Amino acid sequence: MKIDWSTLALQTVNVLILVWLLQRYLFRPVARIIAERQSAAQALIADAEAVRLAVRKELDAMTADRAQLAARRAEALAQIERDADQQRAALLAAAHEEADRLRAEAVAEIELDRAALAHEASARAVELAVDVARKLLERVPDSMRVEPFIEGLVNGVNGLSPTARQALLADASLQLTVPRALTAHEQHTCEAALSAALGHAVAWRAQIDGTLVAGLELAGRHGIVRNSWRDQLEQVRNGLFDGDGRV
């Protein structure tokens, strides 16, 4: 086999030229393009990483804000619950206080009503007792309605102060209240007894008042002397009541 060195050399030169051409017009541009693409890809990757980090940061911030909002919401709800508990406790305390006050007022009112009813019942009992006593005393004979009381009337006149007796003596409008019309004997006895008590004869006019029941009452402009069952019954009635009208 014979080698053609000129042809081989020519082929070698052609290969070298082809390699140089490929390197100059294909490999280097492709490598540059690949490098540029890699650089762009690295830039995109870096941008994407930056975006990812920014998004992560935003997410972390949002998570922190959400947690802070949740904490604030929980604190607000807890404060609302505390305020509601305080208001509920205050309302309950006020309601209990108002209920106690109303209960106390009701008890006091009931006690007042009970006392008023008891007083009214006692007053009615007293009035009934006095009325019964008056009706019983009204049954005494007429002969016992005047003369037995003359001495008591005279004692009442004698018990007056000198000034009161002098005023009674000088009174020209004396009135002797009697339970019924006087008999002549009773008229004479009253005149004699009163004249003796006052020191000389006095003029008086008789006034019939059946509510006296029995007894006599001598009245003038400046005073009155009583000795009658009406007066005694009134004293008994007043004695059953205290100073403010209570039994």
Secondary structure, 3 states (H helix, E strand, C coil): CCCCHHHHHHHHHHHHHHHHHHHHHHHHHHHHHHHHHHHHHHHHHHHHHHHHHHHHHHHHHHHHHHHHHHHHHHHHHHHHHHHHHHHHHHHHHHHHHHHHHHHHHHHHHHHHHHHHHHHHHHHHHHHHHHHHHHHHHCCCCHHHCCHHHHHHHHHHHHCCCHHHHHHHHHCCCEEEEECCCCCHHHHHHHHHHHHHHHCCCCCEEEEECHHHCCEEEEECCCCEEEEEHHHHHHHHHHHCCCCCCCC
